[in-house]
């Protein structure tokens, strides 16, 4: 090749390539941080979903007992379960009270119990369900 031909054949210099690699490396660090935050968020969402399912399970057990055994079978109580097995780390608290004032949804003149089921993990409440049982 002659000198005139090499003048028009341009490429990237080693310095330009190093600059591009440095810029891409600096830009990749925050993007990698987003991936770690996304994985933590997915684990938190999984815990919330599990806690909600555990609360719903307990609520359905109480409703089933109410249907099969009657209103009198549901005693006012507060019970905390420390769950094991696949649910290690979760605690489920069920509180059944007869409040002095009628809760919303309770017909006038009826006897109602307020049921609250909450599930926590690591001291933080992840899910809570409240509903009213009516003695009709």
Secondary structure, DSSP 8 states (H G I E B T S, - for coil): --HHHHHH-----HHHHHHHHHHHHHHHHHHHHHHHHHHHHHHHHHHHHHHHHHHHHHHHHHHHHHHHH-GGGS--EEEEEE--GGGTTEEEEEEEE--SS--TT--TT-EEEEEEEEEEETTEEEEEEEEEEEE-
